[in-house]
């Protein structure tokens, strides 16, 4: 398997639904920005993997046709909230195997206001196994959004198991806003305090409104190429994918009422363990992480799933400030899904762009100084979890 570089990234500012251009224009703009960042033309791209969740088939082609009709294979990808990183995973595999030298990974989403809902009512829901378990759990309004029930249930499970208060989740939301204040591409950049988070509308279990990510429109892209191709063309080859893993649901996910497992904890733990084994990197040596904080409860749980802190210690990790600047590892310097926004198909590639900027030293006011290793975690229920480790090599 060959070394794989990220030689270009692009991202459009995330917005609330109804405040952006249509998906095809956003996608074309993000792809064009990534090509410009790499110093390439669209004719240099041999294949494209395009991710989105809410859209008709071949929406990927429709977005790319705005920048060129070159006849390349365009594969449309849908893996729920991990769609963007699934496109990246496919692109990396294609380049690493030698099937192509230069591949585009693109993700976009044009969302509707309000909570996520199933698109079809005349067929089984692909997340029904988890939904049924979540529906049987106590915690609040039975009409609450299903994703809130699953991730809120996971937070409730964590609270009971380790005897922590809901304030630990509120503090994560406060931290997210403080980071987003430095990010001009984020949706919500105004600081908030803990009282405001805790007193916002109750959603389910420990979750309040300000512990939940907003529906968002946006697009992001990455140019994935072999190290040989990058060096031969004089491209930036300084950021390389050192290790990557995709994991789907495991045997224990649905044979229990453990909501942490239903919400993807085991997928996270397995994927990250595989990445650490592939890379030889200790999680305690990672200075910057973009992780899937669709709800603040999931960020807390994911600290432990990724091995950033031992099981049962996330509250101390948060209270000690080890999850932010001046602490041990800066988590979600972009503001994360909670504040940057969560356009499903674009999220994984926006995380990629953020980490590439940090490794290049281009992250501006939110720069994590001296970062040479970075970790990405992107989770989709139904389910798939992609964990990617990047490294700066020159």
Rosetta blueprint (number, residue, H / E / L):
1 X L
2 X L
3 X L
4 X E
5 X E
6 X E
7 X E
8 X E
9 X E
10 X E
11 X E
12 X L
13 X L
14 X L
15 X E
16 X L
17 X L
18 X L
19 X L
20 X L
21 X L
22 X L
23 X H
24 X H
25 X H
26 X H
27 X H
28 X H
29 X H
30 X H
31 X H
32 X H
33 X H
34 X H
35 X H
36 X H
37 X H
38 X H
39 X L
40 X L
41 X L
42 X H
43 X H
44 X H
45 X L
46 X L
47 X E
48 X E
49 X E
50 X E
51 X E
52 X L
53 X L
54 X L
55 X L
56 X L
57 X L
58 X L
59 X H
60 X H
61 X H
62 X H
63 X H
64 X H
65 X L
66 X L
67 X L
68 X L
69 X L
70 X L
71 X L
72 X L
73 X E
74 X E
75 X E
76 X E
77 X E
78 X L
79 X L
80 X H
81 X H
82 X H
83 X H
84 X H
85 X H
86 X H
87 X H
88 X H
89 X H
90 X H
91 X H
92 X H
93 X H
94 X H
95 X H
96 X H
97 X L
98 X L
99 X L
100 X L
101 X L
102 X E
103 X E
104 X E
105 X E
106 X E
107 X E
108 X E
109 X E
110 X L
111 X L
112 X L
113 X L
114 X L
115 X L
116 X L
117 X L
118 X L
119 X L
120 X L
121 X L
122 X L
123 X L
124 X L
125 X L
126 X L
127 X L
128 X H
129 X H
130 X H
131 X H
132 X H
133 X H
134 X H
135 X H
136 X L
137 X L
138 X L
139 X L
140 X L
141 X L
142 X L
143 X L
144 X L
145 X L
146 X H
147 X H
148 X H
149 X H
150 X H
151 X H
152 X H
153 X H
154 X H
155 X H
156 X H
157 X H
158 X H
159 X H
160 X H
161 X H
162 X H
163 X L
164 X L
165 X L
166 X L
167 X H
168 X H
169 X H
170 X H
171 X H
172 X H
173 X H
174 X H
175 X H
176 X H
177 X H
178 X H
179 X H
180 X H
181 X L
182 X L
183 X L
184 X L
185 X L
186 X L
187 X L
188 X L
189 X L
190 X L
191 X L
192 X L
193 X L
194 X H
195 X H
196 X H
197 X H
198 X H
199 X H
200 X L
201 X L
202 X E
203 X E
204 X E
205 X L
206 X L
207 X E
208 X E
209 X H
210 X H
211 X H
212 X E
213 X L
214 X L
215 X E
216 X L
217 X E
218 X E
219 X E
220 X E
221 X E
222 X E
223 X E
224 X E
225 X E
226 X E
227 X H
228 X H
229 X H
230 X H
231 X H
232 X H
233 X H
234 X L
235 X L
236 X L
237 X L
238 X L
239 X E
240 X E
241 X E
242 X E
243 X E
244 X E
245 X E
246 X E
247 X E
248 X L
249 X L
250 X L
251 X H
252 X H
253 X H
254 X L
255 X L
256 X L
257 X L
258 X L
259 X H
260 X H
261 X H
262 X H
263 X L
264 X L
265 X H
266 X H
267 X H
268 X H
269 X H
270 X H
271 X H
272 X H
273 X H
274 X H
275 X H
276 X H
277 X H
278 X H
279 X H
280 X L
281 X L
282 X L
283 X H
284 X H
285 X H
286 X L
287 X L
288 X E
289 X E
290 X E
291 X L
292 X L
293 X L
294 X L
295 X E
296 X H
297 X H
298 X H
299 X H
300 X H
301 X H
302 X H
303 X H
304 X H
305 X H
306 X L
307 X L
308 X L
309 X L
310 X L
311 X L
312 X L
313 X L
314 X H
315 X H
316 X H
317 X H
318 X H
319 X H
320 X L
321 X L
322 X L
323 X L
324 X L
325 X L
326 X L
327 X L
328 X L
329 X L
330 X E
331 X E
332 X L
333 X L
334 X L
335 X L
336 X H
337 X H
338 X H
339 X H
340 X L
341 X L
342 X E
343 X L
344 X H
345 X H
346 X H
347 X H
348 X H
349 X H
350 X H
351 X H
352 X H
353 X H
354 X H
355 X H
356 X H
357 X H
358 X H
359 X H
360 X H
361 X L
362 X L
363 X L
364 X H
365 X H
366 X H
367 X L
368 X L
369 X L
370 X L
371 X L
372 X L
373 X E
374 X E
375 X E
376 X E
377 X E
378 X E
379 X E
380 X E
381 X L
382 X L
383 X L
384 X E
385 X E
386 X E
387 X E
388 X E
389 X E
390 X E
391 X E
392 X E
393 X L
394 X L
